[in-house]
Amino acid sequence: MHGKDIAHWRMHNLRLSGALFEAPEDVVHWLGAVQSQDYGPAKWSVAERTGGVSDAAMDRAFADGTILRTHVLRPTWHFVLPADIRWMLALTAPRVQALHAYRYRQLELDDTVLEQCNGLLVGALQGGHQLTRKELDTMLKGAGIATNDFRLAHILMNAELHGIICSGGLNGKQHTYALLDERAPRAKRLTHDAALAELTLRYFASHGPATAKDFKWWSSLTAANVEKGLEMVAAQLEHEVIGGMSYWFAASAPYPKAASPTVHLLQGYDEYTVAYSESKYVLDASGAARSRPRDTVVFNHVVILDSQVAGHWKRTLKKNSVVIEAALYTPFDDVQLQALQAAADRHGRFLGLTASVVSRAV
C-alpha cells in the first residue's frame, strides 16, 4: 500500500464510501465517538455516512437521547451512544482530566470547589430538568460560585468527565445539560481492560489503516495503554509497515474498490481529517496541497476528490436553497464538476434545500 491506498481504505472504513448506515446511532457506534464541538457541521458528518438522514432527523435523535454529546476524548465534545458513555468515560476521563490539571489550578478550581459545583448541578437538574448554560451560570452564581474567566466552562466539563452531566435536548437553538443517570440509565460498565480492548478495536476497525500514535492522539490514552490495547486485540487486526510507519487495520477486510470520480464535502472536524496525527496527510499524499501558498489552502471544510484534498468549501443558506462555494486547488473537468454537484445535492437533501455550486480555481 502507498499513501493514496491508505486514504482510499480509510474512506471505506470510515463509511464515506461503500456501504452506508441506516441510522445516526449506527454511525456513532461504528466510529466509537464523533468530534462535535461544532454541533451543526457534526450532524452532517454523521448524516453523510447514512442513506439519507436529514438535519431534522439528527436533531430528533439528539433531542430524544439516542445520541449524546459530552467531553469524552481529548478536551472537546464528541457524540457518543448512551450505551457506551460510561465505560468510555471511565477509560478516557482520567487522562483528559490530567491534561487540564494546570488549568484547573489557574482558575482556582480545586476538588472542594468542583465537588460543591457537582452537587449544585445535580440538585438543579434532577427530576428530568434540562437547563441551558446560561441558566446553570445563574444558578451557580446564586450559590456564590464565580463563573468568570472560563471557570463555568471548566466546571461543566469536569462534571461531564465525572459522568454527572451530559447533553440534554435543544432549547430553541440553545444546548442544554441533563443528568447522565437520567439520560443513559442503562449505560454499560466494563472493566478497564475490556473497555481498552473495545475502544482499540473500534478505532482500528473504523479508522484504519492507522498507527499507534494516531490512536493515542484520537483517544487521549497514554502510550502504555495504547500499546496494551493493541496487544490485546492484535489477533483481530492486520499490521503493515508503510513508509517507515506501522499501520494497523481490520483483519481480512477486502481492499475497497473506489468509484472515480467521487467528491465529498467534509466539514472541518470530520473524522477523516481530525482522527489522525502522524499519518494525517495521506489525504494529500502527493503533497500538492501543502506545497501551495499557505493563504490559498484551508484544511478545514475540505473538498475531497477520490480520497485526496482538492479544495475547500463554504455554504450560504437561502430561503429555499443552499449555495456551495468551492475553492479548487486544480480546475475540475466536466465529469469531476458533475461529481461536485452530486456532493452538493447530497448536502442539499440533508438540509431539505435545493443545492447549487459556484466553483473557482485558487
C-alpha contacts under 8 A as a table, 3 or more apart, distances in Angstrom:
res1	aa1	res2	aa2	distance
1	M	4	K	7.97
1	M	5	D	5.41
1	M	6	I	6.53
1	M	242	I	6.90
2	H	5	D	5.17
2	H	6	I	6.27
2	H	242	I	6.94
2	H	243	G	7.86
3	G	6	I	5.22
3	G	7	A	6.31
3	G	282	V	5.10
3	G	283	L	7.85
3	G	285	A	5.21
4	K	7	A	4.89
4	K	8	H	6.09
4	K	282	V	6.36
4	K	283	L	7.25
4	K	285	A	5.95
4	K	307	S	7.23
4	K	308	Q	7.60
5	D	8	H	5.15
5	D	9	W	6.19
6	I	9	W	5.17
6	I	10	R	6.12
6	I	209	P	6.22
6	I	282	V	6.88
7	A	10	R	5.06
7	A	11	M	6.21
7	A	282	V	5.68
7	A	283	L	5.86
7	A	307	S	5.75
7	A	308	Q	7.53
8	H	11	M	5.14
8	H	12	H	6.35
8	H	256	P	7.24
8	H	258	A	6.98
8	H	306	D	7.54
8	H	307	S	5.63
9	W	12	H	5.04
9	W	13	N	6.16
9	W	208	G	7.48
9	W	209	P	7.04
9	W	255	Y	6.80
9	W	256	P	6.18
10	R	13	N	5.03
10	R	14	L	5.78
10	R	206	S	7.84
10	R	207	H	5.93
10	R	208	G	5.79
10	R	209	P	6.32
10	R	272	Y	7.52
11	M	14	L	5.18
11	M	15	R	6.16
11	M	16	L	5.13
11	M	17	S	5.84
11	M	272	Y	7.27
11	M	307	S	6.71
12	H	15	R	5.08
12	H	16	L	5.90
12	H	17	S	4.83
12	H	18	G	5.87
12	H	256	P	6.42
13	N	16	L	7.60
13	N	17	S	7.92
13	N	205	A	6.96
13	N	206	S	4.96
13	N	207	H	6.02
13	N	208	G	6.80
14	L	17	S	7.72
14	L	31	L	7.27
14	L	206	S	5.37
14	L	207	H	5.75
14	L	271	E	7.76
14	L	272	Y	7.26
15	R	18	G	6.37
15	R	19	A	6.63
15	R	20	L	6.10
15	R	21	F	7.99
15	R	49	R	5.71
16	L	20	L	7.68
16	L	48	E	7.25
16	L	49	R	5.80
17	S	20	L	7.47
17	S	258	A	7.45
18	G	256	P	7.74
20	L	49	R	5.54
20	L	50	T	4.98
20	L	51	G	5.85
21	F	24	P	7.61
21	F	26	D	6.23
21	F	27	V	6.38
21	F	49	R	6.17
21	F	50	T	4.45
21	F	51	G	6.28
22	E	26	D	7.04
22	E	50	T	5.36
22	E	51	G	5.82
22	E	53	V	7.83
23	A	26	D	5.39
23	A	27	V	6.94
23	A	50	T	6.39
23	A	53	V	7.08
24	P	27	V	5.28
24	P	28	V	6.52
24	P	46	V	6.12
24	P	47	A	6.49
24	P	50	T	7.03
24	P	53	V	7.37
24	P	58	M	7.05
24	P	61	A	7.52
24	P	67	I	7.88
25	E	28	V	5.12
25	E	29	H	6.03
25	E	66	T	6.71
25	E	67	I	6.38
25	E	81	L	6.91
26	D	29	H	5.17
26	D	30	W	6.16
27	V	30	W	5.23
27	V	31	L	6.19
27	V	46	V	6.25
27	V	49	R	6.73
27	V	50	T	7.48
28	V	31	L	5.24
28	V	32	G	5.73
28	V	33	A	5.75
28	V	34	V	6.43
28	V	46	V	7.28
28	V	67	I	7.87
28	V	79	F	6.91
28	V	80	V	6.18
28	V	81	L	6.71
29	H	32	G	5.10
29	H	33	A	7.23
29	H	80	V	7.44
29	H	81	L	6.59
30	W	202	R	6.81
30	W	206	S	6.41
31	L	34	V	6.76
31	L	202	R	6.69
31	L	203	Y	6.73
31	L	206	S	5.64
31	L	207	H	7.43
32	G	80	V	6.86
32	G	199	L	7.06
32	G	202	R	6.21
32	G	203	Y	6.87
33	A	73	L	7.97
33	A	78	H	5.88
33	A	79	F	5.51
33	A	80	V	5.01
33	A	81	L	7.95
34	V	42	A	7.61
34	V	46	V	7.87
34	V	78	H	5.07
34	V	79	F	4.99
34	V	80	V	6.90
34	V	270	D	7.90
34	V	271	E	6.86
35	Q	42	A	6.97
35	Q	76	T	7.42
35	Q	77	W	6.06
35	Q	78	H	4.24
35	Q	79	F	6.38
35	Q	269	Y	6.52
35	Q	270	D	7.28
35	Q	271	E	7.21
36	S	39	Y	5.40
36	S	41	P	7.86
36	S	42	A	5.04
36	S	43	K	7.97
36	S	69	R	7.44
36	S	76	T	7.77
36	S	77	W	5.32
36	S	78	H	4.71
36	S	79	F	6.04
36	S	269	Y	7.55
37	Q	42	A	7.67
37	Q	76	T	6.21
37	Q	77	W	4.84
37	Q	78	H	6.77
38	D	41	P	6.01
38	D	42	A	6.07
39	Y	42	A	5.10
39	Y	43	K	6.33
40	G	43	K	5.40
40	G	44	W	6.97
41	P	44	W	5.14
41	P	45	S	6.57
41	P	267	Q	5.74
41	P	268	G	7.65
41	P	269	Y	7.99
42	A	45	S	5.01
42	A	46	V	6.58
42	A	267	Q	7.29
42	A	269	Y	7.29
42	A	270	D	7.30
43	K	46	V	5.31
43	K	47	A	6.12
43	K	55	D	6.86
43	K	58	M	6.28
44	W	47	A	4.96
44	W	48	E	5.78
44	W	55	D	7.35
44	W	267	Q	7.36
44	W	347	H	7.85
44	W	350	F	7.61
45	S	48	E	5.43
45	S	49	R	7.00
45	S	266	L	7.07
45	S	267	Q	6.69
45	S	270	D	5.91
46	V	49	R	5.63
46	V	50	T	7.20
47	A	50	T	5.25
47	A	51	G	7.86
47	A	52	G	6.75
47	A	53	V	5.29
47	A	54	S	6.80
47	A	55	D	7.66
47	A	58	M	7.47
47	A	350	F	7.42
48	E	51	G	7.69
48	E	52	G	7.39
48	E	53	V	7.85
48	E	346	R	7.92
48	E	347	H	7.97
50	T	53	V	6.08
52	G	346	R	7.96
52	G	349	R	7.54
52	G	350	F	6.77
53	V	57	A	6.18
53	V	58	M	7.10
53	V	350	F	6.56
54	S	57	A	5.06
54	S	58	M	6.33
54	S	349	R	7.12
54	S	350	F	4.35
54	S	351	L	6.31
54	S	352	G	7.36
55	D	58	M	5.11
55	D	59	D	6.42
55	D	350	F	5.54
55	D	351	L	5.59
55	D	352	G	7.98
56	A	59	D	5.06
56	A	60	R	6.34
56	A	351	L	7.91
57	A	60	R	5.01
57	A	61	A	6.25
58	M	61	A	5.12
58	M	62	F	6.24
59	D	62	F	5.06
59	D	63	A	6.00
60	R	63	A	4.96
60	R	64	D	6.11
61	A	64	D	5.50
61	A	65	G	6.20
61	A	66	T	5.03
61	A	67	I	5.91
62	F	65	G	5.25
62	F	66	T	6.05
62	F	67	I	5.14
62	F	68	L	6.35
62	F	168	G	7.96
62	F	169	G	6.23
63	A	66	T	7.70
63	A	168	G	6.81
63	A	169	G	4.06
63	A	170	L	6.41
64	D	67	I	7.86
64	D	169	G	6.95
65	G	68	L	5.77
65	G	82	P	7.44
65	G	168	G	7.35
65	G	169	G	7.44
65	G	183	R	6.43
65	G	184	A	7.94
66	T	81	L	6.81
66	T	82	P	6.98
67	I	79	F	6.40
67	I	80	V	6.02
67	I	81	L	5.17
67	I	82	P	6.68
68	L	79	F	5.53
68	L	80	V	5.38
68	L	81	L	5.93
68	L	82	P	6.42
68	L	166	C	7.03
68	L	167	S	5.83
68	L	168	G	7.78
69	R	77	W	6.26
69	R	78	H	5.42
69	R	79	F	4.47
69	R	80	V	6.11
69	R	166	C	6.38
69	R	167	S	5.25
70	T	76	T	7.90
70	T	77	W	4.99
70	T	78	H	5.62
70	T	79	F	6.76
70	T	80	V	7.55
70	T	160	E	6.27
70	T	166	C	5.39
70	T	167	S	6.34
71	H	74	R	7.49
71	H	75	P	6.43
71	H	76	T	5.37
71	H	77	W	4.43
71	H	78	H	6.14
71	H	157	M	6.51
71	H	160	E	6.15
71	H	161	L	6.25
72	V	75	P	7.53
72	V	76	T	7.36
72	V	77	W	6.77
72	V	78	H	6.51
72	V	88	M	7.09
72	V	89	L	5.74
72	V	92	T	6.51
72	V	93	A	6.28
72	V	96	V	7.82
72	V	161	L	6.67
73	L	76	T	6.78
73	L	77	W	7.52
73	L	78	H	7.05
73	L	92	T	6.48
73	L	93	A	7.59
73	L	96	V	7.19
73	L	218	W	6.94
73	L	219	S	5.45
73	L	220	S	6.08
74	R	96	V	5.93
74	R	217	W	7.96
74	R	218	W	7.14
74	R	219	S	6.71
74	R	220	S	5.42
75	P	96	V	6.26
80	V	84	D	6.79
80	V	85	I	6.22
81	L	84	D	5.31
81	L	85	I	6.07
82	P	85	I	5.37
82	P	86	R	7.89
82	P	183	R	7.42
82	P	184	A	5.03
82	P	186	R	7.65
82	P	187	A	5.71
83	A	86	R	7.46
83	A	184	A	7.01
83	A	186	R	6.57
83	A	187	A	4.20
83	A	188	K	5.41
84	D	87	W	5.90
84	D	88	M	6.01
84	D	187	A	6.23
84	D	188	K	6.19
85	I	88	M	5.28
85	I	89	L	6.01
85	I	187	A	6.60
85	I	188	K	7.79
86	R	89	L	5.17
86	R	90	A	6.14
86	R	163	G	6.89
86	R	187	A	5.98
86	R	188	K	6.41
86	R	189	R	6.12
87	W	90	A	5.09
87	W	91	L	6.30
87	W	187	A	7.91
87	W	188	K	6.33
87	W	189	R	4.93
87	W	190	L	5.50
87	W	191	T	7.88
87	W	195	A	6.19
88	M	91	L	5.18
88	M	92	T	6.13
88	M	93	A	7.95
88	M	195	A	6.82
88	M	199	L	7.75
89	L	92	T	5.23
89	L	93	A	5.04
89	L	161	L	6.49
89	L	162	H	7.67
89	L	163	G	7.01
90	A	93	A	5.96
90	A	94	P	7.37
90	A	192	H	7.69
91	L	94	P	7.18
91	L	192	H	6.36
91	L	195	A	6.59
91	L	196	L	6.93
92	T	95	R	5.67
92	T	96	V	6.48
92	T	219	S	7.06
92	T	220	S	6.66
92	T	221	L	6.42
93	A	96	V	5.01
93	A	97	Q	5.94
93	A	161	L	5.40
93	A	162	H	7.37
94	P	97	Q	5.10
94	P	98	A	6.17
95	R	98	A	5.03
95	R	99	L	6.39
95	R	220	S	6.45
95	R	221	L	6.37
95	R	222	T	7.56
96	V	99	L	5.14
96	V	100	H	6.63
96	V	220	S	6.63
97	Q	100	H	5.13
97	Q	101	A	6.19
97	Q	158	N	7.61
97	Q	161	L	7.50
98	A	101	A	5.11
99	L	102	Y	7.54
100	H	103	R	5.27
100	H	104	Y	6.24
101	A	104	Y	5.19
101	A	105	R	6.43
102	Y	105	R	5.15
102	Y	106	Q	6.27
103	R	106	Q	4.92
103	R	107	L	6.26
104	Y	107	L	5.20
104	Y	108	E	6.16
104	Y	109	L	5.08
104	Y	110	D	6.87
104	Y	154	H	7.37
105	R	108	E	4.90
105	R	109	L	5.89
105	R	110	D	6.64
106	Q	109	L	7.68
107	L	149	D	7.60
107	L	150	F	7.88
107	L	151	R	6.25
109	L	112	T	7.90
109	L	113	V	5.77
109	L	114	L	6.18
109	L	151	R	7.70
109	L	155	I	7.93
110	D	113	V	5.46
110	D	114	L	6.20
111	D	114	L	5.11
111	D	115	E	5.92
112	T	115	E	5.27
112	T	116	Q	6.25
113	V	116	Q	5.10
113	V	117	C	6.23
114	L	117	C	4.96
114	L	118	N	6.12
114	L	155	I	6.58
114	L	158	N	7.55
115	E	118	N	5.01
115	E	119	G	6.29
116	Q	119	G	5.22
116	Q	120	L	6.36
117	C	120	L	5.05
117	C	121	L	6.17
117	C	140	L	7.34
117	C	145	I	7.79
117	C	155	I	7.03
118	N	121	L	5.08
118	N	122	V	6.25
118	N	159	A	6.09
118	N	164	I	7.37
119	G	122	V	5.19
119	G	123	G	6.27
120	L	123	G	5.10
120	L	124	A	6.23
120	L	140	L	7.28
121	L	124	A	5.15
121	L	125	L	6.09
121	L	136	L	7.59
122	V	125	L	5.30
122	V	126	Q	5.66
122	V	164	I	7.48
122	V	179	L	6.94
123	G	126	Q	5.74
124	A	129	H	7.34
124	A	139	M	7.88
125	L	128	G	6.46
125	L	129	H	4.68
125	L	130	Q	6.16
125	L	131	L	7.09
125	L	177	Y	7.90
125	L	178	A	5.95
125	L	179	L	6.17
126	Q	129	H	6.03
126	Q	178	A	7.92
126	Q	179	L	6.58
128	G	178	A	7.18
128	G	179	L	7.61
128	G	182	E	6.82
129	H	178	A	6.51
130	Q	168	G	5.73
130	Q	169	G	7.42
130	Q	176	T	5.64
130	Q	177	Y	5.39
130	Q	178	A	4.90
131	L	135	E	5.89
131	L	136	L	6.47
131	L	168	G	7.83
131	L	176	T	4.93
131	L	177	Y	5.47
131	L	178	A	6.98
132	T	135	E	5.13
132	T	136	L	6.29
132	T	171	N	7.46
132	T	174	Q	6.56
132	T	175	H	5.88
132	T	176	T	4.15
132	T	177	Y	6.23
133	R	136	L	5.15
133	R	137	D	6.04
133	R	175	H	7.31
133	R	176	T	6.46
133	R	177	Y	7.37
134	K	137	D	4.94
134	K	138	T	6.26
135	E	138	T	5.17
135	E	139	M	6.27
136	L	139	M	4.95
136	L	140	L	6.10
137	D	140	L	5.28
137	D	141	K	6.14
137	D	147	T	6.74
137	D	152	L	6.89
138	T	141	K	5.20
138	T	142	G	6.11
139	M	142	G	5.09
139	M	143	A	6.50
140	L	143	A	5.08
140	L	144	G	6.53
140	L	145	I	5.26
140	L	146	A	7.49
140	L	147	T	7.46
141	K	144	G	5.04
141	K	145	I	4.92
141	K	146	A	5.97
141	K	147	T	6.81
142	G	145	I	7.28
146	A	151	R	7.21
146	A	152	L	7.97
147	T	150	F	6.89
147	T	151	R	4.84
147	T	152	L	4.64
148	N	151	R	5.52
148	N	152	L	6.70
149	D	152	L	7.89
150	F	153	A	5.33
150	F	154	H	6.51
151	R	154	H	5.25
151	R	155	I	6.04
152	L	155	I	5.00
152	L	156	L	6.18
153	A	156	L	5.36
153	A	157	M	6.09
154	H	157	M	4.91
154	H	158	N	5.90
155	I	158	N	5.25
155	I	159	A	6.38
156	L	159	A	5.10
156	L	160	E	6.25
156	L	165	I	7.92
157	M	160	E	4.99
157	M	161	L	6.14
158	N	161	L	5.09
158	N	162	H	6.18
159	A	162	H	5.11
159	A	163	G	6.40
159	A	164	I	5.31
159	A	165	I	5.81
160	E	163	G	5.15
160	E	164	I	5.73
160	E	165	I	4.96
160	E	166	C	5.71
161	L	164	I	7.58
162	H	165	I	7.97
163	G	166	C	7.48
163	G	180	L	6.32
164	I	179	L	5.89
164	I	180	L	5.51
164	I	181	D	7.24
165	I	177	Y	6.42
165	I	178	A	5.50
165	I	179	L	4.41
165	I	180	L	4.78
165	I	181	D	7.96
166	C	177	Y	5.65
166	C	178	A	5.62
166	C	179	L	6.23
166	C	180	L	5.42
166	C	183	R	7.86
167	S	175	H	7.36
167	S	176	T	6.01
167	S	177	Y	4.64
167	S	178	A	5.78
168	G	175	H	7.06
168	G	176	T	4.87
168	G	177	Y	4.65
168	G	178	A	4.87
168	G	183	R	7.72
169	G	175	H	6.59
169	G	176	T	5.96
169	G	177	Y	7.74
170	L	173	K	6.06
170	L	174	Q	5.55
170	L	175	H	4.80
170	L	176	T	5.96
171	N	174	Q	5.04
171	N	175	H	6.23
171	N	176	T	6.67
178	A	182	E	7.44
178	A	183	R	7.00
179	L	182	E	5.38
179	L	183	R	6.32
180	L	183	R	5.00
180	L	184	A	5.70
180	L	185	P	7.51
181	D	184	A	5.51
181	D	185	P	5.06
182	E	185	P	5.59
184	A	187	A	5.43
190	L	193	D	7.96
190	L	194	A	5.84
190	L	195	A	5.58
191	T	194	A	5.18
191	T	195	A	6.05
192	H	195	A	5.20
192	H	196	L	6.06
193	D	196	L	5.00
193	D	197	A	6.11
193	D	229	G	7.89
194	A	197	A	5.20
194	A	198	E	6.12
195	A	198	E	5.07
195	A	199	L	6.13
196	L	199	L	5.37
196	L	200	T	6.05
196	L	225	N	7.62
196	L	229	G	5.64
197	A	200	T	5.18
197	A	201	L	6.08
197	A	229	G	5.27
197	A	230	L	7.65
197	A	232	M	6.17
197	A	233	V	6.30
198	E	201	L	5.32
198	E	202	R	6.12
199	L	202	R	5.14
199	L	203	Y	6.11
200	T	203	Y	5.31
200	T	204	F	6.41
200	T	215	F	7.78
200	T	226	V	7.66
200	T	229	G	5.77
200	T	230	L	6.69
200	T	233	V	7.44
201	L	204	F	5.44
201	L	205	A	5.92
201	L	233	V	6.42
201	L	236	Q	7.96
202	R	205	A	5.20
202	R	206	S	5.96
203	Y	206	S	5.38
203	Y	207	H	5.43
203	Y	208	G	7.12
203	Y	215	F	7.18
204	F	207	H	5.15
204	F	208	G	4.53
204	F	209	P	6.74
204	F	210	A	6.57
204	F	237	L	7.87
204	F	248	W	6.43
204	F	249	F	5.23
204	F	250	A	6.40
205	A	208	G	5.79
205	A	249	F	5.90
205	A	250	A	4.81
207	H	210	A	6.62
207	H	249	F	7.86
207	H	272	Y	7.98
207	H	275	A	7.75
208	G	247	Y	7.62
208	G	248	W	6.20
208	G	249	F	4.55
208	G	250	A	7.02
209	P	247	Y	5.43
209	P	248	W	5.22
209	P	249	F	4.59
209	P	250	A	7.93
210	A	214	D	6.11
210	A	215	F	7.27
210	A	246	S	7.92
210	A	247	Y	4.96
210	A	248	W	5.46
210	A	249	F	6.73
210	A	276	Y	7.46
210	A	279	S	7.21
211	T	214	D	5.05
211	T	215	F	6.46
211	T	245	M	7.15
211	T	246	S	5.78
211	T	247	Y	4.71
211	T	248	W	6.07
211	T	278	E	7.82
211	T	279	S	7.34
212	A	215	F	5.13
212	A	216	K	6.15
212	A	226	V	6.64
212	A	227	E	7.45
212	A	246	S	7.71
212	A	247	Y	7.66
212	A	248	W	7.88
213	K	216	K	4.90
213	K	217	W	6.19
213	K	223	A	7.98
213	K	276	Y	7.97
213	K	277	S	6.68
213	K	278	E	6.66
214	D	217	W	5.23
214	D	218	W	6.26
214	D	275	A	6.98
214	D	276	Y	4.51
214	D	277	S	4.88
214	D	278	E	6.27
214	D	279	S	7.00
215	F	218	W	5.02
215	F	219	S	5.88
215	F	226	V	7.25
215	F	275	A	7.82
215	F	276	Y	7.12
216	K	219	S	5.40
216	K	220	S	5.57
216	K	221	L	5.48
216	K	222	T	6.65
216	K	223	A	6.54
216	K	226	V	6.26
217	W	220	S	5.53
217	W	221	L	7.64
217	W	275	A	7.48
217	W	276	Y	6.75
217	W	277	S	6.27
218	W	275	A	5.39
218	W	276	Y	6.60
221	L	225	N	6.14
221	L	226	V	6.42
222	T	225	N	5.23
222	T	226	V	6.26
223	A	226	V	5.04
223	A	227	E	6.13
224	A	227	E	5.18
224	A	228	K	6.18
225	N	228	K	4.96
225	N	229	G	5.95
226	V	229	G	5.06
226	V	230	L	6.23
227	E	230	L	5.26
227	E	231	E	6.25
228	K	231	E	5.05
228	K	232	M	6.31
229	G	232	M	5.21
229	G	233	V	6.51
230	L	233	V	5.32
230	L	234	A	5.43
231	E	234	A	5.27
232	M	235	A	7.73
233	V	236	Q	5.47
233	V	237	L	6.74
234	A	237	L	5.16
234	A	238	E	7.33
235	A	238	E	7.72
236	Q	250	A	6.75
236	Q	251	A	5.81
237	L	248	W	6.39
237	L	249	F	5.50
237	L	250	A	4.68
237	L	251	A	4.50
238	E	248	W	5.65
238	E	249	F	5.41
238	E	250	A	5.99
238	E	251	A	4.89
238	E	252	S	7.80
239	H	246	S	6.85
239	H	247	Y	5.61
239	H	248	W	4.62
239	H	249	F	6.61
240	E	246	S	5.77
240	E	247	Y	5.29
240	E	248	W	6.67
241	V	244	G	6.00
241	V	245	M	5.35
241	V	246	S	4.35
241	V	247	Y	5.99
242	I	245	M	5.37
242	I	246	S	6.43
242	I	247	Y	7.08
250	A	253	A	5.91
258	A	306	D	7.59
259	A	262	T	6.31
259	A	306	D	7.83
260	S	306	D	6.28
261	P	305	L	6.76
261	P	306	D	5.96
261	P	335	V	7.37
261	P	336	Q	5.98
261	P	339	A	6.47
262	T	305	L	5.76
262	T	306	D	5.31
262	T	336	Q	7.63
262	T	339	A	5.78
262	T	340	L	7.81
263	V	303	V	6.92
263	V	304	I	5.43
263	V	305	L	4.64
263	V	306	D	6.46
263	V	336	Q	7.74
263	V	339	A	5.59
263	V	340	L	5.50
263	V	342	A	7.79
263	V	343	A	5.94
264	H	303	V	5.94
264	H	304	I	5.06
264	H	305	L	6.76
264	H	340	L	7.54
264	H	343	A	5.68
265	L	301	H	6.96
265	L	302	V	6.18
265	L	303	V	4.99
265	L	304	I	6.47
265	L	313	W	7.35
265	L	343	A	6.40
265	L	344	A	7.38
266	L	270	D	6.20
266	L	301	H	5.38
266	L	302	V	5.43
266	L	303	V	6.46
266	L	304	I	7.32
267	Q	270	D	5.53
267	Q	300	N	6.86
267	Q	301	H	4.33
267	Q	302	V	6.75
268	G	273	T	7.60
268	G	299	F	7.50
268	G	300	N	4.23
268	G	301	H	4.22
268	G	302	V	6.93
269	Y	273	T	6.56
269	Y	274	V	5.83
269	Y	300	N	7.38
269	Y	301	H	7.81
270	D	273	T	5.61
270	D	274	V	6.26
271	E	274	V	5.21
271	E	275	A	5.04
272	Y	275	A	6.29
272	Y	276	Y	7.95
273	T	276	Y	7.10
273	T	280	K	6.81
273	T	283	L	7.93
274	V	277	S	7.84
274	V	280	K	7.63
275	A	280	K	7.78
276	Y	279	S	6.09
276	Y	280	K	4.93
277	S	280	K	5.31
278	E	281	Y	7.86
279	S	282	V	6.23
280	K	283	L	6.92
281	Y	284	D	5.21
281	Y	285	A	6.26
282	V	285	A	4.55
282	V	308	Q	7.78
283	L	307	S	6.12
283	L	308	Q	4.62
283	L	309	V	5.80
284	D	287	G	5.30
284	D	288	A	6.72
284	D	289	A	6.43
284	D	290	R	7.54
284	D	308	Q	5.46
284	D	309	V	5.79
285	A	288	A	7.87
285	A	308	Q	7.31
287	G	290	R	5.26
287	G	291	S	6.06
288	A	291	S	5.25
288	A	292	R	6.71
289	A	292	R	5.49
289	A	297	V	6.73
289	A	309	V	7.18
289	A	310	A	7.47
289	A	329	Y	7.15
290	R	293	P	7.94
290	R	294	R	7.59
290	R	297	V	7.44
292	R	296	T	6.93
292	R	297	V	6.90
293	P	296	T	5.65
293	P	297	V	7.02
294	R	297	V	5.50
295	D	298	V	7.82
296	T	362	V	6.41
297	V	311	G	7.31
297	V	312	H	7.59
297	V	329	Y	7.88
298	V	301	H	7.66
298	V	302	V	7.28
298	V	311	G	7.57
298	V	312	H	6.15
299	F	302	V	5.99
299	F	312	H	7.23
300	N	312	H	6.79
301	H	312	H	5.56
301	H	313	W	5.72
301	H	314	K	7.02
302	V	309	V	6.40
302	V	310	A	7.40
302	V	311	G	5.78
302	V	312	H	4.17
302	V	313	W	6.16
303	V	309	V	5.86
303	V	310	A	5.44
303	V	311	G	4.80
303	V	312	H	4.97
303	V	313	W	6.40
303	V	326	A	7.47
303	V	328	L	7.80
304	I	307	S	5.72
304	I	308	Q	5.26
304	I	309	V	4.57
304	I	310	A	5.50
304	I	311	G	7.16
305	L	308	Q	5.27
305	L	309	V	6.28
305	L	310	A	5.83
310	A	328	L	5.89
310	A	329	Y	5.59
310	A	330	T	7.03
311	G	326	A	6.85
311	G	327	A	5.36
311	G	328	L	4.23
311	G	329	Y	5.18
312	H	326	A	5.87
312	H	327	A	5.37
312	H	328	L	6.71
313	W	324	I	6.77
313	W	325	E	5.49
313	W	326	A	4.38
313	W	327	A	6.04
314	K	324	I	5.94
314	K	325	E	5.42
314	K	326	A	6.77
315	R	322	V	6.56
315	R	323	V	5.52
315	R	324	I	4.59
315	R	325	E	6.06
316	T	322	V	5.63
316	T	323	V	5.10
316	T	324	I	6.65
316	T	325	E	7.94
317	L	321	S	6.33
317	L	322	V	4.60
317	L	323	V	6.54
318	K	321	S	5.14
318	K	322	V	5.77
318	K	323	V	7.76
320	N	353	L	5.54
320	N	354	T	6.59
321	S	348	G	7.51
321	S	353	L	4.67
321	S	354	T	4.52
321	S	355	A	5.72
321	S	356	S	7.70
322	V	348	G	6.52
322	V	353	L	6.20
322	V	354	T	6.18
322	V	355	A	4.93
322	V	356	S	6.55
323	V	355	A	5.82
323	V	356	S	5.02
323	V	357	V	5.82
323	V	358	V	7.21
324	I	344	A	6.65
324	I	355	A	7.10
324	I	356	S	6.11
324	I	357	V	4.77
324	I	358	V	6.16
325	E	357	V	5.95
325	E	358	V	4.81
325	E	359	S	5.73
326	A	357	V	7.25
326	A	358	V	6.22
326	A	359	S	4.60
326	A	360	R	6.47
327	A	359	S	5.92
327	A	360	R	5.26
327	A	361	A	5.78
327	A	362	V	6.01
328	L	331	P	6.29
328	L	332	F	7.63
328	L	359	S	6.95
328	L	360	R	5.96
328	L	361	A	4.66
328	L	362	V	5.91
329	Y	361	A	5.81
329	Y	362	V	5.56
330	T	361	A	6.05
330	T	362	V	7.51
331	P	360	R	7.59
331	P	361	A	5.62
332	F	335	V	7.81
332	F	336	Q	5.41
332	F	337	L	5.81
333	D	336	Q	5.28
333	D	337	L	6.13
334	D	337	L	5.04
334	D	338	Q	6.30
335	V	338	Q	5.07
335	V	339	A	6.43
336	Q	339	A	4.95
336	Q	340	L	6.20
337	L	340	L	4.86
337	L	341	Q	6.21
338	Q	341	Q	5.04
338	Q	342	A	6.20
339	A	342	A	4.93
339	A	343	A	6.29
340	L	343	A	5.12
340	L	344	A	6.30
340	L	357	V	7.88
341	Q	344	A	4.93
341	Q	345	D	6.06
341	Q	356	S	7.15
341	Q	357	V	6.36
342	A	345	D	4.96
342	A	346	R	6.36
343	A	346	R	5.17
343	A	347	H	6.51
344	A	347	H	5.09
344	A	348	G	6.10
344	A	355	A	5.84
344	A	356	S	6.89
344	A	357	V	6.95
345	D	348	G	4.84
345	D	349	R	6.15
345	D	354	T	7.11
345	D	355	A	5.41
345	D	356	S	7.67
346	R	349	R	5.20
346	R	350	F	6.33
347	H	350	F	5.03
347	H	351	L	6.46
347	H	355	A	7.49
348	G	351	L	5.13
348	G	352	G	5.89
348	G	353	L	4.82
348	G	354	T	5.42
348	G	355	A	4.97
349	R	352	G	4.77
349	R	353	L	5.99
349	R	354	T	7.23
350	F	353	L	7.73
